[in-house]
């Protein structure tokens, strides 16, 4: 019994052992504001703890001297000074600049900060970092140290959620470990960027779904209901992740009438469809709210519409324009798909997104040593094989044939459709809200956007473990054996090389 409990907690403990020190390195050594979009996320977190759940529109001076109306929030201007201690590109910190930032006090008051699309995010996941910021200020910390405390609180919540996911998951634990421990995820965790808690929440939701898979009525399980709640929050924060509700339909019952208990399984599927539908209601309400009174175009210098603009010319725009982009898509609806394909076919773009998801840090311009990317690229297929319980000792072909026999094709099809729809949603959202009108490719997708989709792949893997539940999963997780040391080794390698990479980027000499 003790050995079984130790097996269950081995992977979570290994995760915490490597993730905590890595997060601390990120939190203490990355200058404030040098994680992607962190200045805007600091402002959003600060505004939430001052009661501003929904942002507002306000004026923002432009480089050409004009004033644009943008979406933003009211935030403390001292924290904005700290996050702007250096421009948003990886470079050495100017001499004395950190000391200047540490010496700042709370003297500037509050003011409007334009955030663009970030102002439209439902702010629930900013609560931990915002609470840390507020508590630190109440205890007498200055803006610099308050931001550091906010980062550390976010780290604590991320590690708690990630550790819980690894304890609760009945299958796919090594791939969840990889998703939670890659440098990109831990870099986000040690910042104010809410994408970290989206990643952790989706991982925890997937783990909870595996807890309910063996039940005759999953909707009656507390774990299933908590998974639905987590997904509802994630989708409310980032509506393109709507297809993640497909996880709530697992396991998919046989759809033919001749199957034993078909009527009961059909009723259970309808209940799960109802729960999935309810999980979408808050997101729909939030989108309607912000589109009506908050969302604005992102200002840009004047530009001529791109090659696929179907309207008359000249067509000069001064920012993004979702209505004009919809006109582009309506004129040729197949572009909803071809724009994504064309973007991914840009040389090195697909591989770039993959390496970004592992860890291209800073403002997508801080690369880690090549060994880090090689290690994680090699570990992922090994983790997948271990999670499928492939018995490679009997030969690779025999192991793959055994796994093939356990594939649940209806679930694979469902999760593949969900993943494809989510990818399409991410690209479409970027095209409507960020890409210049009429461009023949999508501007803006980044590797970290796709990390929350990883559990869809994990749940689609066949389980071949013996002695498990109806899905082939171990009743309590565990069983990874020594293979769990391989993703741990990749994480340890990252931790060993990270301080040197950050020092070379920000503090050379």
C-alpha positions in Angstrom: 0.0 0.0 0.0 2.8 2.4 0.9 4.7 1.5 -2.3 1.5 2.2 -4.3 1.1 5.6 -2.7 4.7 6.4 -3.4 4.2 5.5 -7.1 1.2 7.8 -7.3 3.2 10.8 -5.9 6.5 10.2 -7.6 5.6 12.2 -10.8 4.1 15.2 -8.9 7.0 15.3 -6.5 9.5 15.2 -9.3 7.6 18.0 -11.0 7.6 20.2 -7.9 11.3 19.5 -7.3 12.3 20.9 -10.7 9.6 23.4 -11.4 9.9 25.3 -8.1 13.6 26.3 -8.5 13.1 27.0 -12.2 10.2 29.3 -11.4 12.3 31.1 -8.8 15.1 31.6 -11.3 12.7 33.2 -13.7 10.9 35.3 -11.0 14.1 36.8 -9.6 16.3 37.0 -12.7 14.0 38.2 -15.4 13.5 42.0 -15.2 9.9 43.2 -14.6 8.1 43.6 -17.9 10.4 41.2 -19.8 7.9 38.4 -20.2 5.7 38.7 -23.2 3.0 41.4 -22.6 3.8 41.5 -18.8 3.4 45.3 -18.5 -0.2 45.0 -19.7 -0.9 42.0 -17.5 0.4 43.8 -14.4 -1.9 46.7 -15.2 -4.9 44.3 -15.6 -4.1 42.5 -12.4 -3.8 45.8 -10.5 -7.0 47.1 -11.9 -8.9 44.0 -10.9 -7.8 44.3 -7.2 -9.1 47.9 -7.3 -12.6 46.6 -8.4 -12.3 47.2 -12.1 -13.7 43.9 -13.5 -14.5 45.4 -16.9 -12.1 47.9 -18.4 -13.0 51.1 -20.1 -12.2 53.0 -23.3 -9.8 55.9 -23.1 -7.4 58.1 -25.1 -4.0 57.0 -26.1 -1.5 59.3 -27.9 0.0 57.9 -31.1 3.5 58.3 -32.6 2.1 60.6 -35.3 0.6 63.0 -32.8 -3.0 61.8 -33.1 -5.1 60.5 -30.2 -6.8 57.1 -30.6 -9.5 55.6 -28.4 -8.4 52.2 -27.1 -9.5 49.6 -24.6 -7.7 49.8 -21.3 -7.9 50.0 -17.5 -7.1 52.4 -14.6 -3.8 51.1 -13.0 -1.1 52.3 -10.7 1.4 54.3 -12.8 4.3 53.4 -10.5 4.0 49.8 -11.4 4.0 50.8 -15.1 7.2 52.7 -14.5 8.8 49.6 -13.1 7.7 47.4 -16.0 9.0 50.0 -18.5 12.5 50.1 -17.0 13.8 48.9 -20.4 12.2 48.5 -23.8 10.2 45.3 -24.6 13.1 43.5 -26.3 15.7 41.2 -24.8 18.9 43.2 -24.1 21.3 44.0 -21.3 19.7 46.0 -18.4 21.2 49.5 -18.5 23.6 50.2 -15.7 21.8 51.6 -12.6 18.4 51.0 -14.1 17.5 48.2 -11.7 18.5 50.3 -8.7 16.4 53.1 -10.1 13.4 50.8 -10.3 13.9 49.4 -6.9 14.0 52.9 -5.4 10.6 54.0 -6.8 7.8 54.6 -4.4 4.1 55.0 -4.7 4.0 58.6 -5.9 2.4 58.7 -9.3 -1.2 57.7 -8.5 -3.5 55.9 -10.8 -4.2 56.6 -14.5 -5.6 55.2 -17.7 -3.4 52.6 -19.4 -4.2 51.4 -22.9 -4.0 47.7 -23.2 -5.8 46.8 -26.5 -7.2 43.3 -26.6 -5.8 42.4 -23.2 -8.3 44.8 -21.6 -11.1 42.6 -22.9 -10.0 39.4 -21.1 -12.2 38.2 -18.3 -9.8 38.9 -15.4 -10.5 36.0 -12.9 -7.0 34.4 -13.5 -5.3 37.7 -12.6 -6.6 37.4 -9.0 -3.5 35.5 -7.5 -0.9 37.9 -8.9 -3.0 40.9 -8.2 -3.6 39.8 -4.6 0.2 39.4 -4.2 0.7 42.9 -5.6 -1.9 44.4 -3.3 -0.8 42.6 -0.1 2.8 43.5 -0.7 1.9 47.2 -1.1 -0.2 47.1 2.1 2.8 45.6 4.0 5.0 48.5 2.9 6.8 47.1 -0.2 7.6 49.4 -3.1 6.4 48.8 -6.7 9.4 46.7 -7.7 9.1 44.3 -4.7 5.3 44.2 -5.0 5.6 43.0 -8.6 8.0 40.3 -7.4 5.6 39.2 -4.7 2.8 39.0 -7.3 5.0 36.8 -9.5 5.7 34.5 -6.5 2.0 34.2 -5.6 1.3 33.3 -9.2 4.1 30.6 -9.1 2.5 29.1 -5.9 -0.9 28.8 -7.5 0.5 27.4 -10.7 2.5 24.7 -8.9 -0.5 23.8 -6.7 -2.7 23.4 -9.7 -0.1 21.5 -11.7 0.8 19.3 -8.8 -2.9 18.5 -8.2 -3.3 17.6 -11.9 -0.4 15.1 -11.7 -1.8 13.6 -8.5 -5.3 13.2 -9.8 -4.7 12.1 -13.4 -5.3 8.4 -14.0 -3.4 8.4 -17.4 -1.2 10.7 -19.4 0.8 11.9 -16.5 4.2 12.2 -18.2 2.8 14.2 -21.0 1.0 16.5 -18.5 4.4 16.8 -16.7 6.0 17.9 -20.0 3.2 20.4 -20.7 3.5 21.9 -17.2 7.4 21.8 -17.0 8.6 23.1 -20.4 10.5 26.4 -20.0 7.7 28.4 -21.6 5.1 27.3 -19.1 7.3 28.0 -16.1 8.4 31.4 -17.5 4.7 32.4 -17.8 4.1 31.0 -14.3 6.8 33.3 -12.9 5.1 36.4 -14.4 1.7 38.1 -14.4 0.7 36.5 -17.7 -2.5 34.7 -17.1 -1.7 32.1 -19.8 0.2 30.2 -17.1 -3.0 29.6 -15.1 -4.9 28.7 -18.3 -2.3 26.0 -18.9 -2.6 24.7 -15.3 -6.4 24.9 -15.3 -6.7 22.9 -18.5 -4.2 20.3 -17.2 -6.2 20.0 -14.0 -9.5 19.7 -15.9 -8.1 16.9 -18.1 -6.9 15.1 -15.0 -10.3 15.4 -13.4 -12.0 14.1 -16.5 -9.9 10.9 -16.2 -11.2 10.5 -12.7 -14.8 10.4 -13.9 -14.2 8.1 -17.0 -15.1 4.9 -15.3 -18.4 6.1 -13.8 -21.7 5.1 -15.2 -22.8 8.7 -15.0 -19.8 11.0 -15.1 -22.0 14.1 -14.6 -22.8 12.9 -11.1 -19.0 12.9 -10.2 -17.6 15.9 -8.3 -14.4 15.7 -10.4 -16.4 16.0 -13.6 -18.3 19.0 -12.4 -15.1 20.7 -11.2 -13.6 20.0 -14.6 -16.6 21.7 -16.3 -16.2 24.7 -14.0 -12.5 25.0 -14.8 -13.1 24.8 -18.5 -15.9 27.4 -18.2 -13.5 29.8 -16.7 -10.8 29.1 -19.3 -13.2 29.6 -22.2 -14.6 32.8 -20.6 -11.0 34.1 -20.4 -10.0 33.0 -23.9 -13.1 32.1 -26.1 -11.0 30.5 -28.9 -10.5 27.6 -26.4 -14.2 26.8 -26.7 -13.6 23.4 -28.3 -11.9 22.2 -25.1 -15.4 21.3 -23.9 -15.0 18.2 -26.0 -13.2 16.8 -23.0 -16.4 16.8 -21.1 -17.9 14.3 -23.6 -15.4 11.6 -22.7 -15.7 8.6 -22.7 -17.7 8.5 -25.9 -20.2 5.6 -25.8 -21.0 3.4 -28.8 -23.4 5.2 -31.0 -25.2 2.2 -32.5 -28.5 0.8 -31.1 -27.3 -2.8 -30.9 -24.8 -1.9 -28.2 -25.7 -3.2 -24.7 -27.2 -0.5 -22.6 -27.4 1.9 -25.5 -30.4 3.8 -24.2 -28.7 4.5 -20.9 -25.5 5.6 -22.6 -27.4 7.9 -24.9 -29.0 9.6 -21.9 -25.6 10.0 -20.2 -24.2 11.5 -23.4 -27.1 14.0 -23.6 -26.4 15.0 -20.0 -22.8 15.6 -20.8 -23.8 17.7 -23.9 -26.0 19.8 -21.6 -23.1 20.3 -19.2 -20.8 21.3 -22.0 -23.4 23.7 -23.3 -23.7 25.3 -19.8 -19.9 25.7 -19.7 -20.2 28.0 -22.7 -22.8 30.3 -21.4 -20.5 32.6 -19.2 -18.1 33.0 -22.2 -21.0 34.1 -24.5 -22.2 36.6 -21.9 -18.7 38.0 -21.4 -18.0 38.4 -25.1 -21.3 40.2 -25.7 -20.5 42.5 -22.8 -17.0 43.5 -23.9 -17.9 43.7 -27.6 -20.7 46.1 -26.8 -18.9 48.5 -24.5 -15.1 47.9 -24.5 -13.5 46.4 -27.5 -11.8 48.8 -29.9 -9.5 48.6 -32.9 -5.7 48.3 -32.3 -4.3 51.6 -33.7 -1.7 51.3 -36.4 0.1 53.8 -38.7 -1.9 54.3 -41.9 -1.6 51.4 -44.3 -3.2 50.2 -47.6 -5.3 47.1 -47.3 -3.6 43.8 -48.2 -3.7 41.7 -51.3 -6.9 39.9 -50.6 -9.0 42.9 -49.8 -12.2 42.6 -51.9 -13.3 46.2 -51.7 -12.5 49.3 -53.7 -9.1 51.0 -53.6 -7.5 53.0 -52.3 -8.4 51.4 -49.0 -6.5 53.1 -46.2 -6.9 51.8 -42.6 -5.5 53.2 -39.4 -5.8 50.1 -37.3 -7.3 46.7 -37.1 -10.9 46.3 -38.3 -12.8 43.2 -37.5 -15.8 44.1 -39.7 -13.5 44.6 -42.7 -11.8 41.3 -42.0 -15.1 39.6 -41.9 -15.8 41.1 -45.3 -12.6 39.5 -46.5 -13.7 36.1 -45.3 -17.3 36.4 -46.6 -16.0 37.2 -50.0 -14.1 33.9 -50.1 -15.2 31.6 -47.2 -12.6 29.0 -47.9 -10.0 31.5 -46.6 -11.1 30.5 -43.1 -9.1 27.4 -43.7 -6.6 28.5 -46.4 -5.3 31.4 -44.3 -4.3 29.0 -41.5 -2.6 26.6 -44.0 -0.8 29.4 -45.8 0.4 30.9 -42.5 1.8 27.5 -41.3 3.5 26.9 -44.7 5.5 30.1 -44.3 9.1 28.8 -44.1 10.1 27.8 -40.6 6.8 29.1 -39.2 5.4 25.7 -38.0 8.7 24.7 -36.5 9.0 28.1 -35.0 5.6 27.7 -33.2 6.8 24.3 -31.9 10.0 25.7 -30.4 8.2 28.8 -29.1 5.9 26.4 -27.2 9.0 24.8 -25.6 10.5 28.1 -24.7 11.4 31.1 -26.8 11.3 33.6 -24.0 11.2 37.3 -23.3 9.4 39.0 -26.2 10.0 35.9 -28.4 13.6 36.9 -28.9 15.4 35.1 -26.0 16.5 31.6 -27.2 17.8 29.0 -24.8 20.7 26.8 -25.6 20.0 24.2 -28.3 20.4 21.4 -25.9 17.1 22.4 -24.2 15.1 22.2 -27.3 16.7 18.9 -28.3 16.0 17.4 -24.9 12.4 18.3 -24.8 11.8 17.2 -28.4 13.2 13.8 -27.6 11.4 13.4 -24.3 7.9 14.1 -25.8 7.6 10.8 -27.8 9.1 8.8 -25.0 6.6 10.2 -22.6 3.8 9.4 -25.0 5.0 5.8 -25.3 5.2 5.5 -21.5 1.7 6.9 -21.0 0.4 4.4 -23.5 2.2 1.6 -21.5 3.9 0.4 -24.6 5.8 -2.8 -23.8 8.8 -2.2 -26.1 10.7 -5.2 -24.6 8.5 -7.4 -26.8 9.4 -5.4 -29.9 8.3 -2.0 -31.2 6.0 -3.5 -33.8 4.2 -5.7 -31.3 3.9 -2.9 -28.8 2.4 -0.6 -31.4 0.0 -3.3 -32.6 -1.2 -3.8 -29.0 -1.7 0.0 -28.6 -3.6 0.1 -31.9 -6.1 -2.5 -30.6 -6.9 -0.2 -27.6 -7.5 3.0 -29.7 -11.0 4.4 -29.0 -11.6 5.8 -32.5 -14.8 7.7 -31.6 -12.9 9.6 -29.0 -9.9 10.2 -31.3 -12.2 11.7 -33.9 -14.0 13.9 -31.3 -10.7 15.2 -29.9 -9.1 15.7 -33.3 -12.1 17.8 -34.4 -11.9 19.8 -31.1 -8.2 20.4 -31.6 -8.6 21.4 -35.2 -11.5 23.8 -34.3 -9.4 25.3 -31.5 -6.4 25.9 -33.8 -8.8 27.5 -36.3 -10.3 29.6 -33.5 -6.9 30.9 -32.4 -5.9 31.8 -35.9 -9.3 33.4 -36.7 -9.2 35.5 -33.5 -5.8 36.7 -34.4 -6.9 37.5 -38.0 -9.9 39.5 -36.8 -8.4 41.4 -33.9 -4.6 41.7 -34.7 -3.9 41.3 -38.4 -3.9 44.2 -40.8 -6.9 44.2 -43.1 -6.6 42.1 -46.2 -3.3 40.4 -45.3 -3.0 37.0 -47.0 -1.6 35.4 -43.8 -2.4 35.6 -40.1 -0.2 37.7 -37.9 0.2 37.1 -34.2 -0.1 33.4 -33.3 2.5 32.3 -30.8 3.6 28.9 -29.6 2.3 29.4 -26.1 -1.3 29.8 -27.4 -1.3 26.1 -28.3 -0.1 24.6 -25.0 -3.6 24.4 -23.5 -4.6 22.2 -26.4 -2.1 19.6 -25.5 -4.5 17.6 -23.2 -6.7 16.9 -26.2 -3.8 14.8 -27.6 -3.1 13.3 -24.2 -6.7 12.1 -23.7 -6.8 10.6 -27.3 -3.9 8.2 -26.5 -4.8 4.6 -26.1 -4.4 3.0 -22.7 -3.0 -0.5 -22.6 -2.4 -0.9 -18.9 -3.7 -4.0 -17.4 -5.7 -4.1 -14.2 -7.1 -0.6 -14.7 -10.5 0.8 -15.3 -12.7 0.6 -18.3 -10.5 3.0 -20.2 -7.3 1.1 -19.5 -6.1 3.7 -17.0 -4.6 2.9 -13.7 -7.1 3.5 -10.9 -4.8 5.8 -9.0 -2.2 6.8 -11.6 1.4 5.8 -11.3 3.1 2.9 -13.1 5.5 5.2 -15.1 8.5 3.6 -13.5 12.0 4.9 -14.3 10.7 6.6 -17.5 9.5 9.4 -15.3 13.2 10.4 -14.9 13.5 11.3 -18.6 11.2 14.4 -18.6 12.7 15.2 -15.2 16.2 15.1 -16.8 15.0 17.5 -19.5 13.7 19.8 -16.8 16.9 19.6 -14.8 19.0 20.4 -17.9 16.8 23.4 -18.4 17.3 24.5 -14.8 21.1 24.0 -15.1 21.4 26.1 -18.3 18.8 28.8 -17.5 20.8 31.1 -15.2 23.6 31.4 -17.7 21.2 32.1 -20.5 19.4 34.8 -18.5 22.7 36.3 -17.3 24.0 36.5 -20.9 20.8 38.2 -22.1 20.2 40.7 -19.3 23.4 41.0 -17.2 26.5 40.3 -19.3 29.8 41.0 -17.7 
